Amino acid sequence: MQAFSPSGAARAPQRFHPLMIGMHWLTLALLLAVYVLIEFRGAFPKGSVGRDTMRLWHEMLGLTVLGLVFVRLALRAVLPAPEPLVAPRWQQRFARLMHVALYVFLIATPILGWLMLSAKGKAVPWFGFDLPSLVGPDRALGRRFESMHEAIATLGYLLIGVHAAAAIGHHYLLRDDTLRRMLPWRRLDAPSKAPLVTENGHEPA
């Protein structure tokens, strides 16, 4: 493997594409809103307009996250990505596993919510539109979908926390560019603060 920035060679981008960066932080903002809406709906009594409004926005924003995931996957397939930073193999495998787990979480949770609403015979709203039901009315099935939806959503706290902790650890402990490459306020051509490293672990001459 060549040095991370070999002289005279075509260089991979130092950061993720601005569209990928924007989609990453938009997804995070929507996820935070989805969790806040469902966790604090209890501030309003059952049957109240406030509680119903929070539930409605929880559902609409959750479905929006689902749509954004597929946009992100499409962008990931066509936009150039930075060259992976040199890291121990176990870290590379853990990072890949975390990314797969996060994408499964982002797709499965809203789909299970959609299935839950469908099975309970409720409308599936999305900003003035009613999305089609995925299954016919079945209250018992709806309760199973609800349990699965809530279980994966709870697991999402752990996945998001580990993902954030890893990024912070890379930034402050390992002092590499893992987090910097995804920050929206860094210039695309900003030089890396991490040392240039070859596969054998030495800095190039």
Residue, then its C-alpha position, 0 to 999 in steps of 0.5 A: m500500500q502506498a503512502f496516504s498522500p504519495s507525491g505526484a499520484a492522483r489523490a483521493p478526496q481528503r473528506f467526504h463529499p459535501l452531499m454525504i456530509g450534509m446527509h449524515w448530519l441531516t439524518l442525525a438531526l432527524l433521528l434526534a427529533v424522532y427520539v425526542l418526540i416519542e420520549f416526551r409525548g408523555a408530557f401531554p395527556k392521552g387523547s390530547v392534541g399535543r400528544d397526537t401532534m408529537r406522535l404524528w411528527h414522530e411517524m412522518l420524520g421516521l419515514t423521512v429518515l427511511g427515505l434519506v437512507f436510500v438516498r445516502l446509499a445511492l450517493r455512496a455508490v456514485l460519489p468518491a470517498p476518502e481513502p480509508l485511514v490506516a488502522p489495525r484490522w480489528q478496527q476496520r472490521f469493527a467499523r464495517l460492522m457498525h456501519v452495517a448495523l446502523y444501516v439495518f437500524l435506520i431501515a428496519t425501525p421505520i419499516l417496522g413502524w410502517l408495518m405496525l400502523s398498517a396492521k393496526g388499521k391506522a393511516v400512515p401519514w407523510f406530510g399530507f399524503d397517506l402511504p399505502s398499507l403494507v399488510g392488512p388489519d391484524r391487531a395481534l400482528g400489529r402488537r408484534f410489530e410494535s414490540m419489534h419496533e420498540a426493541i430495535a429503537t431502544l437498541g438504536y440508542l446503543l448504536i448511536g452512542v457507540h458510533a459517537a464515542a468511536a468518532i470522539g475517540h478517534h478525534y481526541l485519543l488517536r488524533d486522526d482525521t476520522l471525525r474531521r472528514m465528516l465535519p461540515w465546516r472544514r474546507l475540502d482542501a484542508p490539509s490533514k493534521a494526521p501524520l502520513v502513514t504507510e502500511n508498515g506503520h512508518e512515516p514516508a520520507 
